[in-house]
């Protein structure tokens, strides 16, 4: 085989200006992202001199950004982060969700106050979607749940501790301090200094009227109207113009930053991939977590509540009867008591005394009533899907027993 003459081949490929000094110009030593194949003719007119070829112009490199002066990583760094790509693949996020948006979800407002580069707007949308989907699931699945139990169940699904644990399960790591030189795959936020009392600062205000009055009684009905999805005072409902001008962005805890990140991921999926992808993400990561709703009840007077419930539903008054017992005269007796309404047994319970067994039977009867669930559960958001079947109204209960 004939040997190639590399010197001759290279001389024809490069122009005379390139060969000067037998050194490549600085433009050819740049990284690949600064190169371009765009051709620009020498003359601005449509006519070109015969026999001359257009020269490929290589644009000058843009000045490098000093990352140390930025509060958060630049947008271009998202494509170079292996942690970000691994997180995107680990969560099986839609391909329409770009890495730049996922990197923005990892920037808390305490790290970068610019709303164009933090996750504040995405987190607000995501938390509203999560609250809506969770509440409608609980109300349609257990239509007789008391409001206080619904608040507790929503907090169990969407509370800061739950969302923080969810972020840890996803493998999200926290940056020691925010900055432009940090890898975009880290969760960035300004940490609260050790020893800071978070609850020491007085609240700025809530959406509740007459909140400065101490003699007003806070009822469950007012919590539904004025408070947030957990039944707590809605601090986020204060308008920005009502806040003091001297208020600055304050550091947050790891739970708050993780909760904001999970909500922003939900909002980003909804904006980029649509409603169906957001609903699928909610079903896979939130509502699929096991929650024992029966453990959320706390009855103070179960016998009185059961009597009022039977009177409201026109049932026979409840009667406690001993089903079986053992060791009445021993040091560890066991009594099994059942509560009957006519011929129907409402529930039963076991205890070391007749009073304890009767109370547990009343609690079991109340839980059997409140934990009723229809066979076919359909939520209102199912009607937003394309080609959805006609809507069938869900079961609506009269509500809990009001003393």
C-alpha positions in Angstrom: 0.0 0.0 0.0 1.3 3.4 -1.0 2.1 5.6 2.0 0.2 8.9 2.3 2.1 12.1 2.3 0.6 13.8 5.3 2.5 17.0 4.8 1.2 17.5 1.3 -2.4 16.5 2.4 -2.4 19.0 5.3 -1.1 21.8 3.2 -4.0 21.6 0.8 -6.6 21.4 3.6 -5.4 24.6 5.4 -5.1 28.0 3.9 -1.9 30.0 3.7 -2.9 32.1 6.7 -3.4 29.0 8.8 0.0 27.6 7.9 1.9 30.8 8.9 4.5 30.0 11.5 3.5 26.2 11.4 1.2 26.8 14.3 -2.6 26.6 14.4 -4.4 29.8 15.3 -6.1 30.2 18.6 -9.6 29.8 17.1 -8.9 26.1 16.3 -7.7 25.4 19.8 -11.1 26.3 21.4 -13.5 23.9 22.8 -16.1 22.3 20.5 -19.1 24.3 21.8 -17.5 27.6 20.4 -17.1 26.2 16.9 -19.6 26.9 14.1 -20.1 25.7 10.5 -21.9 28.8 9.4 -20.5 30.3 6.2 -20.5 34.1 5.7 -19.5 35.5 2.3 -17.0 38.3 2.1 -19.3 40.6 0.0 -22.7 41.6 1.1 -24.2 41.5 -2.4 -25.6 38.5 -4.1 -22.8 38.4 -6.8 -19.7 36.5 -5.9 -16.3 36.7 -7.7 -15.9 33.8 -10.1 -13.4 31.2 -8.9 -13.4 32.1 -5.2 -14.9 30.0 -2.5 -16.7 31.4 0.6 -14.6 31.5 3.7 -15.8 29.7 6.8 -15.8 32.3 9.6 -15.3 31.0 13.1 -17.0 33.3 15.6 -14.9 34.6 18.4 -15.5 32.9 21.7 -17.8 34.5 24.2 -16.2 35.7 27.4 -16.2 33.1 30.1 -18.6 33.7 33.0 -17.1 34.1 36.4 -19.1 31.4 38.2 -18.0 32.5 41.6 -19.9 35.7 41.3 -23.2 34.0 40.5 -25.6 33.0 43.3 -26.6 29.8 41.4 -25.0 27.7 38.6 -25.4 29.1 35.1 -28.0 27.6 32.8 -25.4 26.1 30.5 -23.9 24.0 33.3 -27.0 21.8 33.4 -26.0 19.9 30.3 -22.6 19.1 31.8 -23.8 17.7 35.1 -23.8 13.9 35.4 -25.7 14.1 38.7 -28.5 16.0 37.1 -28.8 13.5 34.2 -28.8 10.6 36.7 -31.5 12.2 38.7 -33.6 12.8 35.6 -33.2 9.1 34.6 -33.7 7.8 38.1 -37.1 9.5 38.5 -38.1 8.4 35.0 -39.1 12.0 34.2 -40.6 12.8 30.8 -38.1 13.5 28.0 -39.9 16.8 27.4 -38.7 18.0 30.8 -35.3 19.6 30.0 -32.3 19.4 32.3 -32.3 23.2 32.6 -35.7 23.2 34.3 -34.7 20.3 36.6 -31.6 22.3 37.6 -33.9 25.3 38.4 -36.0 23.0 40.6 -32.9 22.5 42.8 -32.3 26.2 43.5 -34.2 27.5 46.5 -35.2 31.2 46.7 -33.0 31.5 49.7 -30.0 30.7 47.4 -30.9 32.8 44.4 -33.6 35.5 45.0 -34.1 36.1 41.2 -37.5 34.5 40.4 -36.2 33.6 36.9 -33.6 31.2 38.3 -35.2 29.8 41.5 -38.0 27.3 42.0 -40.5 29.5 43.8 -43.1 29.7 41.1 -42.8 26.0 40.2 -43.1 25.0 43.8 -46.3 27.1 44.3 -47.9 25.4 41.3 -46.7 22.0 42.3 -47.9 22.2 45.9 -51.4 23.3 44.7 -51.5 20.3 42.3 -50.4 17.9 45.0 -52.9 19.3 47.5 -55.7 19.1 44.9 -55.0 15.5 43.9 -54.5 14.3 47.4 -57.6 15.9 48.8 -59.9 14.7 46.1 -58.5 11.2 46.5 -59.1 11.1 50.2 -62.6 12.7 50.0 -63.7 10.3 47.2 -62.2 7.2 48.7 -63.4 7.9 52.3 -66.4 10.2 52.0 -67.2 10.0 55.7 -63.9 11.1 57.1 -64.0 14.0 59.6 -62.3 17.2 58.5 -59.6 16.9 61.2 -58.7 13.4 59.9 -58.5 14.7 56.4 -56.1 17.4 57.5 -54.0 14.8 59.2 -54.0 12.5 56.2 -53.0 15.3 53.8 -50.2 16.3 56.2 -49.0 12.6 56.3 -48.9 12.6 52.5 -47.5 16.1 51.8 -46.0 17.3 55.0 -42.4 18.7 55.1 -41.1 15.5 56.8 -42.7 13.3 54.1 -41.5 15.3 51.2 -38.0 15.6 52.7 -37.9 11.8 53.1 -39.1 11.5 49.5 -36.2 13.7 48.3 -33.7 11.5 50.2 -35.1 8.4 48.7 -34.6 10.0 45.3 -30.9 10.4 46.1 -30.9 14.2 46.1 -27.8 15.6 47.9 -27.5 19.0 49.5 -24.8 21.5 48.7 -22.7 22.9 51.6 -23.3 26.4 50.3 -25.0 27.8 47.2 -22.9 29.3 44.4 -22.3 29.5 40.7 -19.5 26.9 40.9 -21.6 24.2 42.5 -22.7 21.3 40.5 -26.4 21.8 39.3 -27.2 18.3 40.6 -27.1 19.5 44.2 -29.9 21.0 46.2 -28.9 24.6 46.9 -30.3 26.8 49.7 -29.0 29.0 52.5 -28.8 27.0 55.6 -30.2 28.1 58.9 -27.4 28.7 61.4 -27.1 26.1 64.2 -28.9 27.1 67.4 -31.5 29.4 65.6 -35.0 29.2 67.1 -37.2 28.9 64.0 -40.4 29.5 65.9 -39.1 32.5 67.8 -39.9 35.1 65.1 -43.5 36.4 65.2 -45.6 35.7 62.1 -46.1 38.5 59.6 -49.8 37.8 59.2 -52.3 35.3 57.9 -55.5 35.4 55.8 -57.6 34.9 58.9 -59.7 38.0 59.9 -59.4 39.4 63.4 -56.3 37.4 64.0 -55.1 39.9 66.5 -58.0 39.0 68.8 -57.3 36.3 71.3 -60.9 35.5 72.4 -62.0 34.2 69.0 -62.6 30.5 68.8 -60.9 28.7 66.0 -63.3 26.1 64.6 -62.9 23.3 62.1 -65.2 25.1 59.6 -63.0 28.3 59.8 -59.9 26.1 59.1 -61.5 24.9 55.9 -62.1 28.5 54.7 -59.1 30.4 56.0 -56.3 27.9 56.7 -54.1 25.9 54.3 -54.4 22.3 53.3 -53.0 21.1 56.6 -55.4 23.1 58.8 -52.7 25.5 59.9 -52.7 29.3 59.4 -52.0 30.2 55.8 -48.8 32.2 56.0 -48.2 32.0 52.2 -51.5 33.8 51.5 -50.1 37.2 52.5 -49.7 39.5 49.6 -46.1 40.7 48.8 -47.1 44.3 49.0 -48.4 43.8 52.6 -45.0 42.6 53.8 -42.5 45.0 55.3 -40.1 46.5 52.9 -37.1 45.6 55.1 -37.9 41.9 55.0 -35.2 39.9 53.2 -34.9 36.4 52.0 -34.2 34.3 55.1 -32.4 31.0 55.4 -34.5 27.8 55.4 -34.1 24.4 56.8 -33.3 21.2 54.9 -37.0 20.1 55.2 -38.3 23.3 53.7 -35.8 23.2 50.8 -36.6 19.5 50.1 -40.3 20.2 50.2 -40.0 23.1 47.8 -37.9 20.9 45.5 -40.5 18.1 45.3 -43.3 20.6 44.7 -41.3 22.3 41.9 -40.7 19.0 40.2 -44.4 18.4 40.1 -45.0 21.8 38.7 -42.3 21.5 36.1 -43.8 18.2 34.9 -47.2 19.7 34.6 -45.9 22.6 32.5 -43.6 20.7 30.2 -45.3 17.3 29.9 -49.0 18.0 30.6 -51.7 17.0 33.0 -51.5 13.2 32.3 -47.8 13.0 33.1 -48.3 15.1 36.3 -51.1 12.8 37.5 -48.9 9.7 36.7 -46.1 11.2 38.7 -48.4 11.8 41.6 -49.7 8.3 41.6 -46.3 6.7 41.4 -44.5 8.8 44.1 -47.1 10.2 46.5 -50.4 8.3 46.7 -48.7 5.0 46.4 -47.1 5.4 49.8 -48.9 3.3 52.5 -50.9 5.3 55.1 -53.0 3.6 57.8 -55.9 6.1 58.0 -57.5 4.3 60.9 -54.5 5.3 63.1 -55.3 9.0 62.6 -58.5 8.9 64.7 -58.6 10.2 68.3 -62.0 9.9 70.1 -62.5 11.5 73.5 -66.0 10.3 74.1 -66.6 7.3 71.8 -69.8 6.1 73.6 -71.4 9.5 73.4 -70.4 10.0 69.7 -71.8 6.6 68.8 -75.1 7.3 70.5 -75.5 10.6 68.7 -74.6 8.9 65.4 -77.2 6.2 65.9 -79.8 8.8 66.8 -79.0 10.9 63.7 -79.2 7.9 61.3 -82.4 6.6 63.0 -80.8 3.4 64.2 -81.6 1.6 67.4 -79.7 2.8 70.4 -76.3 1.0 70.8 -76.2 -1.7 73.5 -73.0 -3.3 74.8 -73.0 -7.0 75.4 -70.3 -9.4 76.6 -69.4 -11.9 73.9 -66.8 -13.9 75.8 -64.4 -13.6 78.8 -61.6 -15.4 80.5 -59.8 -15.1 83.8 -62.3 -12.8 85.5 -60.9 -13.6 88.9 -57.3 -13.8 87.8 -54.6 -11.0 87.6 -54.9 -10.7 83.8 -58.5 -11.1 82.7 -59.7 -10.5 79.1 -63.1 -9.4 78.1 -64.5 -9.2 74.6 -67.5 -6.8 74.3 -69.6 -6.2 71.3 -71.9 -3.2 70.6 -75.2 -4.0 68.9 -77.8 -1.8 67.3 -80.9 -4.0 67.2 -79.7 -7.3 65.7 -76.8 -5.7 63.9 -73.3 -5.8 65.5 -71.6 -2.5 65.0 -68.2 -3.5 66.4 -66.3 -5.3 69.1 -63.3 -4.8 71.3 -61.1 -6.6 73.9 -59.7 -5.2 77.1 -58.6 -6.0 80.6 -61.8 -4.6 82.0 -65.4 -4.2 80.9 -65.1 -0.4 80.7 -62.0 -0.7 78.5 -63.5 -3.4 76.2 -66.7 -1.3 75.8 -64.8 1.8 74.9 -62.7 -0.1 72.3 -65.8 -1.6 70.8 -67.3 1.9 70.5 -64.1 3.1 68.8 -64.2 0.1 66.4 -67.9 0.9 65.6 -67.1 4.6 64.8 -64.1 3.6 62.6 -66.3 1.1 60.8 -68.6 4.0 60.0 -66.1 6.7 59.1 -63.8 4.4 57.0 -66.6 3.4 54.6 -65.2 3.4 51.0 -67.2 2.8 47.8 -66.2 0.0 45.5 -65.6 2.1 42.4 -63.8 5.3 43.3 -63.6 8.0 40.6 -62.1 11.5 41.3 -63.3 14.7 39.6 -59.9 15.2 37.8 -60.6 12.0 35.8 -63.0 14.1 33.7 -60.1 16.1 32.4 -58.7 13.2 30.5 -59.5 12.8 26.8 -62.3 10.4 26.0 -63.5 10.2 29.6 -66.7 8.4 30.5 -69.7 10.4 31.6 -69.4 11.7 35.1 -71.1 9.7 37.8 -71.6 11.7 41.1 -69.6 10.5 44.0 -71.1 9.6 47.4 -71.6 12.6 49.6 -72.1 11.9 53.4 -73.9 14.1 55.9 -70.7 14.7 57.7 -69.2 13.9 61.1 -71.2 13.9 64.3 -71.3 17.5 65.7 -71.6 17.7 69.4 
